[in-house]
Amino acid sequence: MPVVRSAEATTHEIHGARFVSYATPRSGSKELCAWRGEIPAGTRAPAHTVNREEILHLLVGELLITLDGHTDRVRAGDTVIVNPGATLTVENPTGHTALTWVTTSVGLEAELADGSRIVPPWAN
């Protein structure tokens, strides 16, 4: 049984947030990826359009999630479903770090407004 120990998780930082990856092809997953996101107080990630479905579950804190131009306040316990082709912005307007658990399929890529692409190593 593949078990990824907390000490074996890989950490990546981008746009002011930290991504701690647990399930990836590098750790033995064939189809899915999963990571914990740590979004510090005051962080606003740039808008990005995803090519795969993403499920974001807020574990701790509060976030403003803008999905295709519609903004919702998301609180701990809430889950956001981001469909392929959707444009997403994540903002932490609070004074505390928010923690998320995100699941997607292998091959996730994001396109920024300037046309540049991000191939997140925590999802591939």
GIJORA-V661728 format. One record per residue. N is the residue number from 0. RES is the residue in one letter. OMEGA is omega in radians with two decimals (* if undefined). Layout:
N/RES/OMEGA
N/RES/OMEGA
This chain:
0/M/3.10
1/P/3.08
2/V/3.07
3/V/3.13
4/R/-3.13
5/S/-3.13
6/A/-3.13
7/E/-3.13
8/A/-3.13
9/T/-3.11
10/T/3.09
11/H/3.07
12/E/3.11
13/I/3.10
14/H/3.07
15/G/-3.14
16/A/3.12
17/R/3.14
18/F/-3.13
19/V/-3.01
20/S/-3.13
21/Y/-3.11
22/A/3.10
23/T/3.04
24/P/3.13
25/R/-3.14
26/S/3.05
27/G/3.14
28/S/-3.12
29/K/-3.01
30/E/-3.03
31/L/3.04
32/C/3.11
33/A/-3.13
34/W/3.01
35/R/3.07
36/G/3.09
37/E/-3.06
38/I/-3.10
39/P/3.08
40/A/3.06
41/G/-3.12
42/T/3.03
43/R/3.11
44/A/3.09
45/P/3.07
46/A/3.12
47/H/-3.12
48/T/-3.06
49/V/-3.14
50/N/3.13
51/R/3.04
52/E/3.13
53/E/3.08
54/I/-3.12
55/L/3.11
56/H/-3.12
57/L/-3.13
58/L/-3.06
59/V/3.01
60/G/-3.07
61/E/3.13
62/L/2.90
63/L/3.13
64/I/3.05
65/T/-3.10
66/L/-3.11
67/D/3.04
68/G/-3.14
69/H/-3.08
70/T/3.07
71/D/3.00
72/R/-3.10
73/V/-3.11
74/R/3.14
75/A/-3.11
76/G/3.13
77/D/3.12
78/T/3.12
79/V/3.08
80/I/-3.13
81/V/-3.12
82/N/3.10
83/P/-3.14
84/G/3.13
85/A/3.07
86/T/-2.97
87/L/2.96
88/T/3.13
89/V/3.14
90/E/3.05
91/N/-3.09
92/P/-3.05
93/T/3.11
94/G/-3.08
95/H/3.08
96/T/3.06
97/A/3.12
98/L/3.13
99/T/2.94
100/W/-3.05
101/V/3.08
102/T/3.10
103/T/3.06
104/S/3.11
105/V/3.10
106/G/3.11
107/L/3.00
108/E/3.11
109/A/3.08
110/E/3.11
111/L/-3.10
112/A/-3.13
113/D/3.12
114/G/3.12
115/S/-3.09
116/R/3.03
117/I/3.02
118/V/-3.03
119/P/3.13
120/P/3.14
121/W/-3.14
122/A/-3.12
123/N/*
